[in-house]
């Protein structure tokens, strides 16, 4: 809360009960461009009272309006309209995302295209929920009409992280809206600006204003109010493990539905039959995209120690990592931007010192860029791509989520596939993993045995809105994307109708008292 100031934002960024408004306690917080640490703008810091007002409005709208009782098919065109508007404002949204997160423009443009695909997918998938499932079979009288129907869960709180603010909130909004829920959106306080713009697009698309509340605020300001309220039916959260645990606990008292995606410590297993150039390229992409600030980042290189293969791959990764072009995300020559904040920069620095103290061998990086050689980066939160060799499973840097441009290298004996699988599963998380090999059968065999929600073979990081996303273990519960991502936002209801009613005759009405 240190960044919160007692002043209004230039323009209201709270959307409550169908209106843009300022915070009720008159507080705001700055949003910082991580490239140069300059203030982009300030946004309202919602109060607990603002959160209560949003809940009250969402609850009343869901309970009294026709929105949740319309067909899924009737809401689907609104998602298509949102998708069209996202493409219309693609350049604007991408530039906002670059300023807010520090990522490159190419990455930000890809994010806009990806979320466009998400809305189009759920516009296609949503109407399938209108199909009633007729239940027939032994034990069901012919006079009975037994059906399973789907309807909205109710009031849904959607909490997004700072690394992919637009992408992650849209993974939630697409299915939530086509299902007819009323939503309360809380973007990360670090990167809220693209979500504010998206909110305007949803209103322009025709989403009922009272169906979409927006609270810009830190979790301390509004989190407990949102997650503990008995008037909230579902909380969907993407973020850190400790916060996720707290949210799960706060949802327990009212037995509300809770879906969380809590990151990972993701293995990338590379066998010695992988072509050298492919191995190096996949490793670099897996760990250094968006400066390593990716929940599914392949931060653990688990490589087969056969002949000179492992040494050649590691040497190639180090050479290429040192040539990654850091800079302003708006510069097309930049291949990677800064970390998102000063606080996160300090966290990554601490992990590097931890790795050194544990005996890992630092091969490259491990610090901020030299201010003399790169004065243009001196004000930003940049950190050099970092590689640690000679790592082992007892090290904290191997097991804890660093969420930065840090690669750890573990080696397994030549031909020891079992050891590779063991190391790949040796984590409390289970979000994603990769297998790189020219042996098709081995690739399929190892991928099947890895306990991770997504496993890539001979690539790393791709996804499609048509396939489920989520993790095992402490990476969370529930799923986003795919048909399962829509299932999270609907309730199943059994309608049992007797078409030829007659007295049951269980009780004869004869008193024996």
MIZA-593243 format. One record per residue: x, y, z of N, C-alpha, C in turn. Coordinates in steps of 0.02 Angstrom, whole numbers, plus 50000, padded with zeros to 5 digits. Example, Ala and Ser with C-alpha at 12.3 -4.5 7.8 and 13.67 -1.06 7.14 Angstrom:
<rs>
506604971650390506154977550390506604983550390506424988850354506844994750357506455000250394
</rs>
This chain:
<rs>
500414993950000500005000050000500435006450000501105005649998501535011450002501445016249944501245013749887501165017949828500505021749827500045020049871499395023249871499455030449896499125035049862499145042049881498435044549891498365049649931497705052549946497525057749894497385055449834497165059949780496785055949729496365059249691495975055849639496395054649577496235049349542496545048149477496295053249427496685054749374496455059649324495765058049295495655051749279495005049449255494785043649299494135043049311493915037449354494055030749321494305026049360494455019349334494065013849368493595015649411493145010749440492495010849400492225005049386491585004549352491115000449396490655003949429490225000849479489505002849465489064997949464488354999049454488215002849389488605001249338488485004049272488765010949261489205013349307489475020149300490225020249316490585024549280491285025849297491285030449358491705028949406491735033049465492435032849497492565037849538493195037949576493115033849640493665032349671493665028749734493295032649788492915029149829492525032449881492955035549935493575033149943494005036149994494525040849963494445042349899494855047449867495585045649858495735039149856496425037049849496575034549779497205035049759497425032549694498125029749702498355026449648499045023949648499335024849578499985026149573500295026949507500415020249473500395020349407500635014649369501295016749337501785012349341502475014049323502685010449259503005014149214503305011049155503965007949176504025001249173504634998049197505254999349155505165002249095505735003849053506155009549081505805014649109506175020549133505955022749203505505018949234505265020449302504845026849305504625029349248504195035249247503465033349260503095037949290502385036949302502005037749236501615032749218501205033149158500575037249173500235035249226499635038749249499485036149319498945038449347498715035649410498015032849401497865027749440497195024649438496905024649508496245024249511495905024249576496075018049616496135018949680496235013349727495565012049760495225006849738494555005249765494595003849840494085005749875494035004549947493614998349960493634995750022493174990250038492444992050025492274998450037491585000550024491425000249949491915001949907491815001349835491714994049815492094989549846492014982449832491314980049852491084982249910490404980449932489874983049883489974989149858489494991949810489494987949746490074985749724490114981649663489774974949673489874971949730489554965549745488794966349747488564971649780487844972849785487534973749716487864977549673487594978749606487594972349565488144968649568488194962449529487674957349552487584956949618487094952249645486384954049624486214960449630485544962649612485414961549537485924963049496485824962249424485744954949406486144950649436486084943549419485414940749441485174942949499484554940049526483924942849493483954948849464483344951949440483314953049364483884952649330483874954149258483774947849216483664948849153483584943149107484244940449082484794944049095485454942149069485634934849082485594932249143485784925249153485274920249128484664922649112484144918049089484064917849014484454921948980484464921548907484824915148885484734913348823485094907548797485834909248788486244904148790486964905148777487054907948707486654905448660486714907648591486574915148583486134917848624485964924948619486534929448643486954926748688487514930648714488144929948670488174924648631488774923248591488964928948544488484932148509488674937548464489024943448499488894944348563489234949748600489974948248606490154941848613490854940048616491204941048549490834939548496491104940748429491234948148419490784952248444490864959548439491464961848479491564959048539492164960748578492794958948539492794953148508493374950948468493514955848412492994958148378493074963048324493374969648350493144971748408493384978048437494114977348460494294971448485494984970248504495444971048444495234968448387495644969248327495644976448302495094979948309495074986948290495574991048331495614989548396496054993248441496704989348456496884984948411497484980748423498104984848438498234989948398498834994048407498804997748473498235000548490498155004348552498274999848612497944994048612498014989448669498724986848676499044985248620499734982748623500204987948651500114994148631500554999448657500435000648731499805000348753499655000848824500014995248862499974989248835500274983548869501034984148873501344986848821502074987848822502264992748878501914998348882502065003348933501965000649003501444996649012501254994349079501674988549103501844983849057502194977849078502934977749059503124981649008503814981548985503954976648930503474972348913503594967248861503674970548793503914966748745504014969448678503354970348642503354974748593502754976048554502524969748518502994965848492502804959648458502444954848504502684954348567502334950048615501644952848631501594959348640500954962448658500444961648601500674962448540500214961448483499974954248479500424949648494500234942548495499714941348549499784944648607499294943948661498604946148637498564951748602497914954248578497614949148530498014946448486497764941448439497524935148475497894933248527497714927248565497044928148601496944933948632496314934848668495734935748619495874938448561495354938748509495124931648493495594927048487495424920048472495034916948530495184918948590494814916248649494074918248645493934924648632493234926848627492884923548569493224922748514492904919348456492764912048472493224908848508493104901848526492494901148570492434905348621491854904648667491204906948635491244911348585490644912948546490404906848508490864902548489490694896348454490504890848503490854890548559490744885048607490134886148650489994892548668489454894048714488774891148694488554892048631487894889548612487794882048621488324878348624488264871048636487944869548704488004874348750487724873448817486964873848817486674876248763485944876548760485624869748747486034865048727485764858348712485624854548777484994853048786484804849148845485034841848837485244839048892485414831848893484804828148920484514823948879483924820148899484174813648932483914812348992484124806449030483594801049023483784795448995483324789848986483654783449011483244778349021483524771949039483124768449093483384762749116483044758849167482934763049230482334762249260482174765749321481844772449310481824774849248481504781249234480844779749197480274781149228479634779649196479564783249129479194780349084479094783249018478714789849023478344790849076477964797049084478394802749111479014801349127479454806449156479904809449102479964815949106480434819449063481014821749107481594818649097482184820049139482714823349096482934829349117483404833249076483944836349120484534837149091485074840949122485164847349082485134853149117485214859549084485784863349118486044868349083486604872349108486384879449119486644882549172486504889549185487094892749220487084899449223487634903149252487734901549326488354901949348488514901049419488244906749461488334913049436488084918749474488564924549471488764927049529489234932649534489944929849538490354931849491491044929149486491554934649494492014933649540492574938249549493164935549509493434939649464493974937649419494594941749435495124938549458495734941949480496314939849435496624944649402497144943249353497834945149378498364942149351499054943649371499344949449331499964951349349500274957149316500664955349253500834948949243501284947349187500924947149119500304944649119499894944449058499214947349075499174953849089498544956749115497954956049067498064957349003497514956848955497354949548941497854945648930497754938648912497384934848968497624935449029497354931449083496644933449102496484939949099495804941849116495314939549063495534939449000495094937248946494974929748947495464925848971495354918648980494764917549027494654922149074494114921449122493464924649095493534930549064492944934249042492564930648986492924927648939492584924348883492064919348906492264914248944491774909348967491274912149017491504916549061491054919349112490474923149081490624927149030490104931248999489634927248955489894922548915489444918748872488984914348914489194912648975488764908749020488244913049055488294919749051487794924049081487924925949153488544925349174488724927449242488774935049247488734937549308488914944449323489614944249352490054948549327490754948049346490994954349380491474953349426491834958849458492564957749441492844962249401493524961449376494014965349419494544961949442495074965449478495744963849445495994968549404496664967449375497194968549428497804966349413498364967849457498444975349464498604977549524498734984649536499364986949499499794982249480500414984049446500294985649372499834982049340499724982749268498974982949251498614988249271497884988349261497644991449197498074994749158497834999449106497494996049047497744990349024497414987048967496724984448987496644982549050495984980249072495484985949074495704991849093495254997649092495014998949020495474998648973495274999648903494814994048879494974987948897494544982248879493834983248906493774985948966493114986948995492694991548952493014996748926492655001348881492424997748818492844993248793492654989548733492064984848747492044981848805491494977348821490834981148825490854987148853490254991248855490034993148784490524995148744490384996848674490094990948636490314984948653490074978948619489354977248636489104980048692488414978748711488314974448772488864972748807488784969148870488394973548919487874971148953487504975349000487974978349051487974984949060488464988149104488484985349175487904983549202487904981049271488134973749276488264970649219488524963849220489274963749229489604969549221490334969749223490564975549268490754973949328491024978749375491794978549369492124984249381492844984649377493124988249438493594984949472493924987949530494674987949518494974993849512495694994349511495924995549582496344990949607496554991449678497054985949693497424986949746497844981749772497424976549808497694970549814497324965249847497164966749919497604970449953497474972050023496864976450031496724980649981496154985249986495484981749980495434977149931494774974349916494744966649917495324963449921495334956149915494894952449964494994953350029494564949750078493824951250070493654957450055492944959150045492644955149988493014954449935492764950849876492724943349888493254940449916493284933149920492884930349978492764934250029492394931750087491644932850082491414937050037490704938850033490274932850016489734931650054489264926250037488864927749974488884933949950488524935749889488934934549826489544932149834489964930249778489934922649772489834920149711489734913049700490364909449676490834913249646491434910149618492004915249619492604912749634493204916849629493694913149583493924916649531494444914049487495064918449494495624915349513496234919049528496824916049492497224920249462497874918249434498404922449467498904919149496499424922949531499864918449573500134921349627500624917849669500314912749715500734908049737500514902549779500244904849846500604909249880500384911249947499714914949945499624919349895498984922849889498434917849871498594913149828498094908149809497854904049868498324902149912498124898449971497654902550015497794908950022497364913250063496674913850033496634914349967495994914949933495584908549942495904902849935495564896449944495264896050014495654898150064495404897950133494824902750143494864908650113494324913550122493684911450087493744907350035493154904950000492814899150037493184896150083492934889950114492314891150157492294896750193491744897750240491064897850206491034900750146490394900950110490354895450057490834890950056490834885250009490744887649937491044893449921490984895849852491484892349807491334892049744491784888949696492414893149690492984889849685493624893349684494084889949634494304893649584494764891049532495404895149536495974891849544496604895449551497144892349506497544896749476498134894649438498724898249469499194894349498499684897149545500404896349522500514895949458501204895949433501514889049431502174888949419502504882549413503254883249415503584877549419504314877049413504434871649361504464873749299504324869249243504954866249212504964859549206505554856149178505534856149102506124856549072506204855649001506734850248991506504844148977506944838348972507214837748900507864837748894508174837648827508614831348822508434826848775508824820848763509364822248710509884818248712510474819648671510364818448597509794815548578509664814648506509314820648476509204825848516508884831948490509394835848449509214838148389509674842248350509914848248391510554849548387510864854648430510534861548422510434863848361510144870448350509434870848377509054865348368508364865348393508364865548469508794861648501508824861448573508964868448601509464871748574509654878448598509084883348589508774883248531508224887948516507634886848563507434880648573506864879148616507004881148688507604879848711507794881548780507754889048791508034892848744508024900148750507314902848751506894900448705506204902748702505824900948765505954894948790505584892548849505714896748910506324899248919506494902548982506544910148979506714913048920506854920148919506314924448888505774921548862505224925448836504934929748892504784936148877504504940848926504944941148989505604940848979506084941249034505954935949087505704930149065505584924649112504974925449156504584930649144503994931949186503374928449159503434921849154502914917649126502804911749173502174910549191502034905149239502254898349213502244897449148502424891049118503134890949091503534895849110504214896449085504624890149101505024887949052505434881949061506094883649095506054884949159506634887349197507124881849217506894875549215507324869949234507524866049172508144866849150508414862749096508684856249125508374850749106508584844049129508844840549067509504839949062509824838048999510224831649006510204827448954510554821048954511314822348948511684819648996512414820648998512744815048958512714815648893512984810448848513504813548802514124810848806514664813548766514764820948780514814824848726514904832048734514254835848725513694832148717513054835348699512854840648750512834838948814512594843648864513034849848866513694848948863514154854648865514044859148804513944856148746513844860048685513194864048688512664860948713512024864348719512074870148768512354868848826512414874048877512844879848851513384878148818513814883448790513434887548738513044884148696512654887748646512114892148676511794889648729511284893648764511594899848795512174899148826512504904848857512704909948804512994907648749513194912348696512594916148669512054912548657511454915848629511124920348681511104918248743510804922248796511154928948803511814928948795512194935148802512064939848743511774937348690511634941548631510904943848628510504941848677509814944148678509794951748685509444955048641509424962348640508904964948689509144968148742508704971148792508564978448772507954980648786507804987648770507074989348778506904995248755506214997648757505774993048715505224990848743504774986448707504504989448643504484996048638504244999348577504764999348521505384997748537505914997448487505894990548454505784990148388505734983648355506374979548360506934982648377507564978948385507604975448453507174977248499507194974148566506904967148564507254962448595507024955548599506744953948668506904958048717506654957048784506644963648821506144964548862506074970748900506294969848972506114974549015506304974349086505854969849127506044968849189505584965949238505054971049255504514968849285503914973049289503964978649341504374977749393504394982649447505054982249485505184987349524505784987349566505754981749617505164980649646505094975349696505254968549665505024967549603505154961049572505894960449552506194965849530506904965949515507314963849576507144966549634507494964649695507394957349713506804954749699506664947649712507104943249668507174945049604507584941049558508314941449579508544947349599509234948149623509354943449683508874943049727508954938749786509014931449767508644929349716508694922449693509394920949664509684925849629510354924849602510854923949659510804928049710511264927349767511154920649802510524918449804510384911849834510724906349794510664906649727510984901649685511724901349696512044907049700512764907249713512934904049780512544905749831512684903149898512584895549902512154892949859512024885749859512534881749818512984885349784513504881949747513384881249673512844884049647512724883749575513244888149540513454886149480513964889649443513644894649395513774901049407513494906249365513894906749300513564905449243513904905549179513814912149142513254915549153513144922049121512594925749158512584932349148512064936449180512174937349254511624936949291511674937549363511684944649389511554949549345511574956549368511174960849319511104967149337510814971949291511324973849237511104976249180511574978349128512044983849153512644984049127513134989149145512864996049124512805000549173512515007149160512965011349115513615009949115514065013849073513995011749000513955005148989513895002548921513185003548894512685003148938511995003848916511635009148959511815015448951511495020648991510745021248978510525018948918509815019348901509395014648944509715009748976509355004949018509425006449092509795011549109509985012649179509405014049225508875017349199508315019049242507805013449249507845008549203507335003349202507514997449246507034992649248507114986849292507374980849252507914981949216508194976749173508624971949212508634965649188509074960649218509324956049163509964954649164510264950749110510034943449111509924940449053509774933249051510324929349087510114924849131510564921649179510534914149173511114910949174511154903649170511584901049227511314896349265511674892849319511784885649298512394883249300512544876249286512694872649352512764865949346512934861649403512414862449460511784862549441511244862949490511004855949508510694855349566510434848849586509794849949626509434844649636508754844849662508704847449734509244847449771509214849949840509244857549844509394860849789509454868149789508774871549787508694876749826508064880449826507954883849758508494886049726508414889449662508144884749609508204878149620507924873149575507184872049589506974873149651506294871449670505824877449677506094883349690505664889149701505564893049636504964895649628504804899349567505144906149567505644907049523506024913349521505664918649481505284916749432504884921349391505304926849360505884924949335506324929749303506764926049252507234929649220507644926649168508214922449196508034917149232508534912849265508424905649243508934902649213508924895649192509384891549237509134886049265509554881449302509654875149261510264872449263510434866549223510564860549268510164855349258510254848949293510414843649240510844839049256511044833849207510844826949233510644822649186510494815749205510924811049163511084805149190511554800649156511294798449088511754797249042511574795048974511164788748977510604788848941510174782948936509714781948994509734786149045509324785149105508674789149100508224786449061507574789749051507184790249116507224785249158506874785349222507094791149266507744792449265508004798049305507744804649278507714805249213507454811449182506724812649203506334807349202505624807949221505574809649296505984806449336505974807749408506124815149422506644817749390506824824749400506274829449374505974827649317505444831749290504844832249335504714827049374504144827049420504334829149490504964830749501505214832349568505084839749583504454841449591504244848249606503554848049638503434852849682502764853349712502254856049662502514859249609502074861849557501954856549504501524858349456501394853749400501024857249345501274863149324500914866949274501084864749203501734864549187501934863149118502624860049117502774856949060503434854049050503554852748977504184851248961504354849848892504804843748885504764840548826505184834948809505464836148739506114836048733506434837148668506824830748649506624827648594506944821448572506754820048500507204816448465507054814248397506694807548396506664804248453506344797748460505604798748475505184797548426504464798948432504164794948489504334788548493504044784248546504264786548615504894788448622505134790748687504794797348705504714801848657504384808048671503684807048698503304802548666502624801148688502624797748756503104793348767503144789548830503304794148889503794798548881503984803048935503444808248947503154810948894502624815948902502044813148942501874806948930501314803848965501444803149039502074802149057502234800949128502384807249168502474812849134502584819049170501934821549201501964823449265501374825549302501294833149298501114835349238501034842449225500434843449180500094849149189499474850349152499554851049077500114853649055500274854148984500984851548974501084847248925501754844748908501864845748834502384849448817502564850648747503114845848726503084843348665503604839048638503894842448576504554843348578504924846548523504704853748510504474857048561504304864148561504194866048633504014872348645503864874448714503474880948712502904881148747502544887248761501924888648721501794884948667501204886348627500564884048663500014887248646499364885148674498814886948624498234884048634497654885648594497054886448639496594891048625496004891748668495554885648666495664881148618495244875148613495464869548659496024870348693496274865048738496334867848809496184863548858496184865648928496884867648951496884872248998497504874649029497424874549104497914871649138497904871549211498424866749236498494866149301499044862349329498854856949378499354852849392499314847749444499614850649508499524847149563499864849049625499714856149646500244859649669500154866449694500134871649638500084869349576499964874149521499234876149518498804872949558498124875349562497604870049550496984872249542496424867849528495974870949475495554866849446495114869249393495514870149328495154872049276495464872949211495204879349178495634882349137495424887849094495504885549022495154889148978495154887648906494814880948892494714879448828494374873348809493664873048835493344867448823492654866648848492644866348924493184863648955493214863349028493244870249058493544875049023493564881949048492874885049051492424882949008491734885349011491354881749066491504875349077491174871549130491264874749199491834878149209491964881349273491434886649290491134889649238490684895349248489954893549240489784887149239489084885049234488914880049289488284879949306488004874949351487584870049310487594863849331487154858849300486534858049343485954858049310485324857349346484924851549316484664847349360484244841749338483514843749342483154843449286482444844949284482064838349274481674836549323481314830149324480574831749322480234830249267479534832149257479104825949246478614825049288478134819549280477564822149235477484819249177476974821549129476294818349140476274813149182475634809949198475574809249273475494814849308475504814549382474924810549410475084807049464474584803149500474814802449572474344801449619474554800749689475054795049697475544796149739476054790949749475804785349794475384787049842475084781949886475544779249939476074782749954476524780350007476184780450075475784785550087475464786250153474704785950143474384781650181473664780250171473214785050209473504788950254473094793650292472704790450348472884784350370472534780850424472944781450488472684784850538473044785850600473014779550643473574777750673473594771950719473744774250790473684780850802473814783350870473254781450917
</rs>
